[in-house]
Amino acid sequence: MALEDAKTQVDMAFTRPDPRGLAFENAFGGATSFLRRRYTKDLAGIDLAITGVPFDQAVTHRAGTRFGPRAVREASTLMAFDAPFGWGYDPLTEFAIADAGDLAFDYAKVADFPDTLTAHIRGILAQGAGTITLGGDHYITYPILKAYAETHGPIPLIHFDAHSDTWADDDLTRIDHGTMFYKAVKTGVVDAARSVQVGIRTDNPDTLGIAQIPAREVHEQGAARVAERIKAIVGDRPCYLTFDIDALDPAFAPGTGTPVWGGLASWQVAAILRDLAGINLLGGDVVEVSPPFDPSGATAIAGAHVALELICLWGWTRRKG
């Protein structure tokens, strides 16, 4: 569709006739579906579903990530005009991608939330689509991984974060965004030996056997070397990538609940993610974007870019296969 055709379009979040293709509508108007994809719960024929999980009741410090999915969607509208730079292909044109909306849950029944989210992702996977999820606090990754592990067994995890989120917690009823990967490893959801954490800069001596590439090593070794190390660890196994926005330094992403200095720069993340092309990515998420702490919107913009890179990674192997 050319720019001239934009005059005849009426909010492609609802009227897009084909789930493939770029969008040439005004970025400042219309419904804020992710990348101007069509909103739909019917995923027949859809390759990849974007879904939001506006949950932030597992945080240890500043709340606000319940507004993350909405902010990331809004930021993404400016990115729907062009093919992603540097990839050499356009996943928005080659694949049928839809916005499946947000998870519906009762905020007053927190104990029910994990199973509700697992069932939501299971339902999307059952329709034949993969998922890229917009959070929400980081706890949401655990219930999502459970749904994937039902089919694929223990999942190799690529985890970008300032924190390991593997602090010991043997109470499976606790809902905490700092302990869920401890539980994921202990319950056999995550394959620790094939997993890696990138950008870590808070102390937790027990890694549970997960490889770590601290932020300082990223700075010293460079993006290309880090991507090589990640790919060597994960191998060709089907994997999942979770990106906590606080992997970025607060200078690049101040809108998050537990910011830590010394983090990754946006250019480093862009280079690493693009150099991961070829991994067998099942799905991914972007979490911990907290708009109340960033009136500039820069954090949501970063989150939208990461989500688009995850789409590119997801599509790369499929188009080559």
C-alpha positions as CSV (number, residue, x, y, z in Angstrom):
1,M,0.0,0.0,0.0
2,A,1.4,3.4,-1.0
3,L,1.2,6.6,1.0
4,E,-1.6,7.8,-1.2
5,D,-3.7,4.9,-0.2
6,A,-3.6,5.9,3.4
7,K,-6.3,8.5,2.7
8,T,-8.7,5.6,2.0
9,Q,-7.9,3.6,5.1
10,V,-10.1,3.8,8.2
11,D,-8.1,2.5,11.2
12,M,-6.4,-0.6,10.0
13,A,-6.4,-2.0,13.6
14,F,-10.0,-2.9,12.8
15,T,-10.3,-2.8,9.0
16,R,-7.0,-4.3,7.7
17,P,-8.1,-6.9,5.1
18,D,-4.8,-8.8,5.1
19,P,-2.8,-9.5,8.2
20,R,0.4,-9.0,6.1
21,G,1.9,-5.7,5.0
22,L,3.1,-2.3,6.3
23,A,0.7,0.4,7.4
24,F,0.7,4.0,6.2
25,E,-1.8,5.6,8.5
26,N,-1.1,8.6,10.8
27,A,0.9,7.4,13.7
28,F,-0.7,9.9,16.0
29,G,-4.3,8.7,15.4
30,G,-6.4,5.6,15.5
31,A,-6.4,2.6,17.8
32,T,-3.0,1.7,19.1
33,S,-2.7,-1.9,18.1
34,F,0.9,-3.1,18.0
35,L,2.5,-2.0,14.7
36,R,-1.0,-1.3,13.4
37,R,-1.8,-5.0,13.2
38,R,-5.4,-6.0,13.2
39,Y,-7.0,-6.7,16.6
40,T,-8.6,-10.1,16.6
41,K,-9.2,-13.1,18.9
42,D,-9.7,-15.4,15.9
43,L,-6.2,-16.5,15.1
44,A,-7.0,-18.9,12.2
45,G,-4.3,-18.4,9.6
46,I,-2.2,-16.2,11.9
47,D,1.5,-17.0,12.3
48,L,2.3,-14.8,15.3
49,A,0.1,-13.2,17.9
50,I,1.0,-10.1,19.9
51,T,-0.6,-10.1,23.3
52,G,-0.5,-7.8,26.3
53,V,-0.4,-8.8,30.0
54,P,-1.1,-5.7,32.1
55,F,-0.1,-7.2,35.4
56,D,2.2,-5.6,38.0
57,Q,1.2,-7.2,41.4
58,A,4.4,-9.2,41.7
59,V,6.8,-6.2,41.9
60,T,9.2,-5.7,44.8
61,H,9.5,-1.9,44.4
62,R,7.7,0.6,42.0
63,A,4.5,-0.5,40.4
64,G,3.2,0.8,37.1
65,T,4.0,-1.8,34.5
66,R,0.3,-2.6,34.1
67,F,0.4,0.4,31.8
68,G,3.3,-1.1,29.8
69,P,1.4,-2.9,27.1
70,R,-0.6,0.2,26.2
71,A,2.4,2.4,26.1
72,V,4.5,0.0,24.0
73,R,1.6,-0.4,21.5
74,E,1.4,3.4,21.2
75,A,5.1,3.8,20.7
76,S,5.1,1.1,18.0
77,T,2.7,3.0,15.7
78,L,5.7,5.1,14.4
79,M,7.5,1.8,13.4
80,A,4.7,0.4,11.1
81,F,5.6,2.4,8.0
82,D,8.9,0.7,7.0
83,A,10.5,-2.7,7.0
84,P,12.8,-3.2,10.1
85,F,16.2,-1.7,9.3
86,G,19.2,-4.0,8.8
87,W,17.4,-7.3,8.6
88,G,17.1,-7.6,4.9
89,Y,13.5,-8.8,5.0
90,D,10.1,-7.6,6.2
91,P,8.4,-10.0,8.7
92,L,5.3,-7.7,8.6
93,T,4.8,-8.6,5.0
94,E,6.0,-12.2,5.0
95,F,4.1,-13.4,8.0
96,A,0.5,-13.0,9.2
97,I,0.8,-11.1,12.4
98,A,-2.2,-10.0,14.6
99,D,-2.7,-8.2,17.9
100,A,-4.7,-10.5,20.1
101,G,-5.3,-7.8,22.7
102,D,-4.7,-8.1,26.4
103,L,-5.2,-11.0,28.8
104,A,-8.4,-10.6,30.8
105,F,-8.1,-11.4,34.5
106,D,-9.6,-10.5,37.8
107,Y,-7.1,-8.1,39.5
108,A,-8.6,-9.0,42.9
109,K,-7.9,-12.7,42.5
110,V,-4.1,-12.6,42.3
111,A,-3.7,-16.3,43.2
112,D,-5.7,-17.2,40.1
113,F,-3.5,-15.1,37.8
114,P,-0.7,-17.6,36.9
115,D,-3.1,-20.3,35.7
116,T,-5.2,-17.8,33.8
117,L,-2.1,-16.6,31.9
118,T,-0.9,-20.1,31.1
119,A,-4.3,-21.0,29.8
120,H,-4.3,-17.8,27.7
121,I,-1.0,-18.6,26.0
122,R,-2.0,-22.3,25.7
123,G,-5.1,-21.1,23.8
124,I,-3.0,-19.0,21.4
125,L,-0.5,-21.8,20.7
126,A,-3.4,-24.3,20.1
127,Q,-4.5,-22.1,17.3
128,G,-1.2,-22.5,15.6
129,A,0.3,-19.1,16.4
130,G,3.5,-18.1,18.2
131,T,3.5,-15.3,20.8
132,I,5.3,-12.1,21.5
133,T,4.0,-10.8,24.8
134,L,4.1,-7.2,26.2
135,G,4.3,-6.9,30.0
136,G,3.6,-6.3,32.7
137,D,6.1,-7.2,35.4
138,H,8.6,-10.0,34.8
139,Y,6.7,-12.7,36.8
140,I,4.5,-13.1,33.7
141,T,7.3,-15.0,31.9
142,Y,7.0,-18.0,34.2
143,P,3.3,-18.8,33.4
144,I,4.0,-18.2,29.7
145,L,7.0,-20.7,29.8
146,K,4.7,-23.3,31.4
147,A,2.5,-23.2,28.3
148,Y,5.4,-23.6,25.9
149,A,7.0,-26.4,28.1
150,E,3.8,-28.4,27.8
151,T,4.7,-29.1,24.2
152,H,8.5,-28.6,24.0
153,G,9.7,-29.8,27.4
154,P,12.3,-27.8,29.4
155,I,13.0,-24.5,27.5
156,P,16.4,-22.9,26.9
157,L,16.0,-19.3,28.1
158,I,17.7,-16.2,26.8
159,H,17.2,-13.7,29.5
160,F,18.2,-10.0,29.3
161,D,18.0,-8.3,32.7
162,A,19.8,-6.4,35.4
163,H,18.7,-9.1,37.9
164,S,19.0,-12.9,37.7
165,D,15.4,-13.4,39.2
166,T,16.7,-16.7,40.6
167,W,16.6,-15.9,44.3
168,A,15.6,-19.0,46.3
169,D,11.8,-19.4,46.8
170,D,10.4,-22.9,47.3
171,D,6.9,-21.6,48.0
172,L,5.2,-22.2,44.7
173,T,2.2,-20.1,45.8
174,R,4.2,-16.9,46.0
175,I,3.9,-14.6,43.0
176,D,7.2,-12.6,42.9
177,H,9.0,-11.1,40.0
178,G,12.4,-11.8,41.6
179,T,12.1,-15.6,42.1
180,M,10.1,-17.0,39.2
181,F,13.2,-18.3,37.3
182,Y,14.3,-20.2,40.4
183,K,10.9,-21.9,40.3
184,A,11.1,-22.4,36.5
185,V,14.4,-24.2,36.8
186,K,13.4,-26.3,39.9
187,T,10.1,-27.4,38.3
188,G,11.7,-28.4,35.0
189,V,10.2,-25.6,32.9
190,V,13.6,-24.1,32.0
191,D,16.6,-26.0,30.8
192,A,19.3,-24.3,32.9
193,A,22.2,-25.9,31.1
194,R,21.2,-24.3,27.8
195,S,20.1,-20.9,29.2
196,V,21.9,-17.6,29.5
197,Q,21.4,-14.3,31.3
198,V,22.7,-11.1,29.7
199,G,23.3,-7.7,31.3
200,I,23.3,-8.9,35.0
201,R,24.6,-6.4,37.5
202,T,23.1,-7.3,40.8
203,D,24.6,-10.0,43.1
204,N,23.1,-13.4,43.5
205,P,25.8,-16.1,43.8
206,D,23.6,-19.1,43.1
207,T,23.1,-19.1,39.3
208,L,21.4,-22.5,39.3
209,G,23.7,-23.5,36.5
210,I,22.5,-20.8,34.1
211,A,25.4,-19.1,32.2
212,Q,25.7,-15.3,32.8
213,I,27.2,-12.5,30.7
214,P,27.3,-9.5,33.1
215,A,26.8,-6.0,31.8
216,R,30.5,-5.3,32.2
217,E,31.4,-8.2,30.0
218,V,29.1,-7.0,27.3
219,H,30.8,-3.6,27.4
220,E,34.3,-5.1,27.3
221,Q,33.7,-7.9,24.8
222,G,31.4,-6.2,22.4
223,A,28.0,-7.1,20.9
224,A,29.2,-9.5,18.3
225,R,31.2,-11.6,20.7
226,V,28.3,-11.7,23.2
227,A,25.9,-12.9,20.5
228,E,28.3,-15.6,19.5
229,R,28.4,-16.8,23.2
230,I,24.6,-16.8,23.5
231,K,24.2,-18.8,20.3
232,A,26.9,-21.3,21.4
233,I,25.0,-21.9,24.7
234,V,21.5,-22.2,23.3
235,G,22.6,-24.1,20.2
236,D,19.8,-25.1,17.8
237,R,17.3,-25.9,20.5
238,P,13.9,-24.2,20.4
239,C,14.2,-21.4,22.8
240,Y,12.4,-18.4,24.4
241,L,13.8,-14.9,24.8
242,T,12.6,-12.6,27.7
243,F,13.7,-9.0,27.8
244,D,13.4,-7.0,31.0
245,I,13.7,-3.4,30.0
246,D,16.0,-2.7,33.0
247,A,18.7,-4.6,31.1
248,L,19.1,-1.2,29.5
249,D,20.9,1.4,31.6
250,P,18.5,3.9,33.2
251,A,19.9,6.6,30.9
252,F,18.1,4.7,28.0
253,A,15.1,3.3,29.9
254,P,14.3,5.2,33.1
255,G,10.7,4.0,33.2
256,T,11.1,0.8,35.1
257,G,10.5,-0.4,38.6
258,T,14.0,-1.4,39.7
259,P,16.6,0.5,37.7
260,V,20.3,-0.3,38.1
261,W,23.2,1.8,36.7
262,G,25.9,0.4,34.5
263,G,23.5,-1.3,32.1
264,L,23.4,-1.9,28.4
265,A,23.1,0.9,25.8
266,S,20.3,0.7,23.2
267,W,22.8,0.3,20.4
268,Q,24.4,-2.7,22.1
269,V,21.0,-4.4,22.5
270,A,20.1,-3.7,18.9
271,A,23.4,-5.2,17.7
272,I,23.1,-8.3,19.9
273,L,19.6,-9.1,18.9
274,R,20.3,-8.8,15.2
275,D,23.4,-11.0,15.6
276,L,21.2,-13.6,17.2
277,A,19.6,-14.3,13.8
278,G,19.3,-18.0,13.3
279,I,18.3,-19.0,16.8
280,N,15.2,-21.2,16.9
281,L,13.0,-18.8,18.7
282,L,9.6,-20.1,19.8
283,G,8.4,-16.8,21.3
284,G,9.4,-14.0,23.6
285,D,8.4,-11.1,25.7
286,V,9.3,-7.5,26.7
287,V,8.5,-6.7,30.4
288,E,8.9,-4.1,33.1
289,V,8.1,-1.0,31.0
290,S,6.6,1.4,33.6
291,P,5.3,4.5,31.8
292,P,4.6,6.5,35.0
293,F,8.3,6.9,35.6
294,D,9.2,8.1,32.1
295,P,7.1,11.0,30.8
296,S,9.3,11.2,27.8
297,G,8.1,7.9,26.5
298,A,11.7,6.7,25.7
299,T,11.3,3.5,27.7
300,A,8.2,2.5,25.8
301,I,9.9,3.3,22.5
302,A,12.8,1.0,23.5
303,G,10.3,-1.7,24.5
304,A,8.6,-1.4,21.1
305,H,11.9,-1.7,19.3
306,V,12.8,-4.8,21.2
307,A,9.5,-6.4,20.5
308,L,10.0,-5.8,16.8
309,E,13.4,-7.3,16.9
310,L,11.9,-10.4,18.6
311,I,9.4,-10.6,15.7
312,C,12.4,-10.5,13.3
313,L,14.2,-13.2,15.1
314,W,11.1,-15.4,15.3
315,G,10.6,-15.0,11.5
316,W,14.2,-15.4,10.5
317,T,14.5,-19.2,11.0
318,R,11.0,-19.8,9.6
319,R,11.7,-18.0,6.4
320,K,15.0,-19.8,6.0
321,G,13.5,-23.2,6.9
